[in-house]
Amino acid sequence: MPHTKSAAKRMRTSGIKRQTNRAAKSRLASTRHLLLEAVTKGDKTKGEEHFRAYCGFLDKAVKQGAIKANNASRHKARAAVLLKK
């Protein structure tokens, strides 16, 4: 348990931030999985649709501070290469 008021507040805020980060990363993983599924099946339209959604979720995660910008950029580039194959 925290000993001071500031430590208690810090514990609350970090808990909330942790939940939002986990939700964002979970959403990214789910969308990435859908994208990979579509690519392996060879479904071009579904793949493009999931790619757009994935890029949007990556940008949103960067805006929220869940992941860093370079990390998102790298994931977008790799997903684009997968989609082109």
Secondary structure as the mmCIF struct_conf table of DSSP 4:
data_model
#
loop_
_struct_conf.conf_type_id
_struct_conf.id
_struct_conf.beg_label_comp_id
_struct_conf.beg_label_asym_id
_struct_conf.beg_label_seq_id
_struct_conf.end_label_comp_id
_struct_conf.end_label_asym_id
_struct_conf.end_label_seq_id
BEND BEND1 HIS A 3 THR A 4
HELX_RH_AL_P HELX_RH_AL_P1 LYS A 5 LYS A 41
TURN_TY1_P TURN_TY1_P1 GLY A 42 GLY A 42
HELX_RH_AL_P HELX_RH_AL_P2 LYS A 44 GLN A 64
TURN_TY1_P TURN_TY1_P2 GLY A 65 GLY A 65
BEND BEND2 ALA A 66 ILE A 67
HELX_RH_AL_P HELX_RH_AL_P3 ALA A 69 LYS A 84
#
